[in-house]
Amino acid sequence: MNADVLLANLPALLIAVPLFGAFLTPVFGRFLPKIRDAWVILASFAASAVALLLAAQVYAKGAIVYVFGAAPGTGAVPVDSGGIPIRILFNIDGFGAFMLISAAIVSFAVILYLTVSQSRRSSRSEFYALYLLLVAGVFGMVSTGDMFNFFVFLEINSLAASALIAYHRNGGLAAEGALKYLIVNTVGGLMILFAIGLLYAQYNSLNMAVIAGSLTLTTLNLLALVLFIAGLATKAGAVPFHFATPDAYSVAPSGVTALMIVASQAGLYGMFRILFSVYGGVFTSATVGWIVIILGVLSMFIGVTMAIPQKDIKRLLSYHAVSQTGYMLLGVGVALAVLGDVTLTNAFGQMAMEGGLFHIINHAMYKGLLFLAVGAVIYRTGVWNLNEMGGLGHKMKWTMIFFLIGALAIAGIPPFNGFASKLMIYESTFAFNPAIAIIAMVVSILTLASFMKVFHSVFMGPELPEYAGVREVPKRMLAGMAILAVFVVAFGLVPDLVVDTLITPAADALLHQGQYILSVLGGGL
């Protein structure tokens, strides 16, 4: 098989590589345990490499439509199909490529960390296999052009994540968190499935582009939209659908939680894809945009106010994850609210969209970094309670530096990446509604206060005698944190380059629904 054939089949390899890696991991664990960890790292690296190569192709050549079961380059619409796509297809545009980049970077950094942090535990072969299944689920969700296959990958995502949450079996708390996560996401998944059924019953197709090209303003379509928003907001952990998120994130292995941030963002991907690429030509009123904005404001404010009093350090981070999701919803919600007005879209709607999307990848990097850093502290101390920590900066200097980088980034302090995306959200939201922009800035101030408290409680102060034997974590765990820290700093130092190269094509892919439809149907319908 030559390089051209491999490149032409990258969308298929995007799913095949992590699934193949997951299938063989227990085999290596049973017969070749000494090289199992190396195999898992290799499989994760290969999956990330495929995702990055595919994203590079999209940015270089435009949207890629890959038809499964057909020769590479085959059109999505067969000649004798009446203008309707028949086979399953992946439709990867600038938005999908952008999400693949985020997932690829975080998933590889996390597996380096996990192969050390989980080395003391049993059943690691099954654990790594589930991890690769979670990666496959995320990749599939942000690539497919078919609604039912989106649901299938969503279920792979949720089931693998639920099993990984329960892995530690921490006095039953992990099982409880996993069960809550599974139940809530099952309810969300059922809402999504019912919404898909409503659209299929009317348009006799599961292809997003076909449905988008035929969609009209009907009561059933409005009901389907409400179900999509509720179901996907549940997956994203947005208020008021967030109640399982802190319980699940706080008990999962820290590396798993870092990847679950990306997994939840795949839910945001689905919501934005439905709102813009499927419904964008019909629902251009400000009402839907305001619904998303309200979800964002509630998530920001309730998330940060619930985080501040927490003593469990991972639960605190979990509520901050809810809060940061609000910024993404706010930015994209403002863009959606002015979607029908070209003047306002050009004035600040485009910036709001780009700020919201930029915050997705920024949050994946700095929140992943924070969870890994906190996981390193727990790895060495076995302590979750902030009141029982202190002085660890004397022995864990690199972990302290990485945590500080993540803390300053999440609070929106320059020159880190969180500042760049939040500034875009502040400016565009202020032009739309100054009161909402002020709320967003107040939430950032509260976030900074919260993380300075955590930093002081964990790393500052005199060295405590009970932690006299504590030392820095192994180098592979530091390498995982370093990868994310590099992107946190780099994206903050050259934000214009990142926006122009990665973010603007992603925003344009959402704002121009016609291009999405044309990429599949080629002018049909």
Secondary structure, DSSP 8 states (H G I E B T S, - for coil): --HHHHHHTHHHHHHHHHHHHHHHHHHHHHH-GGGHHHHHHHHHHHHHHHHHHHHHHHHHH--EEEETTS-TT--SS-TTTTS---S-EEEE-HHHHHHHHHHHHHHHHHHHHHHHHTTTSS-HHHHHHHHHHHHHHHHHHTTB-BHHHHHHHHHHHHHHHHHHHGGG--TTHHHHHHHHHHHHHHHHHHHHHHHHHHHHHHHS--BHHHHHHH----HHHHHHHHHHHHHHHHHHT-TTS-TTHHHHHHHS-HHHHHHHHHHHHHHHHHHHIIIIIITTTT--SHHHHHHHHHHHHHHHHHHHHHHTT--BHHHHHHHHHHHHHHHHHHHHHHHHHTTT-HHHIIIIIHHHHHHHHHHHHHHHHHHHHHHHHHHHHHHHH---BGGG---GGGT-HHHHHHHHHHHHHHTT-TTSHHHHHHHHHHHHHHHH-HHHHHHHHHHHHHHHHHHHHHHHHHH-SS--GGGTT-----HHHHHHHHHHHHHHHHHHHSHHHHIIIIIHHHHHHHH-HHHHHHHHHTT--
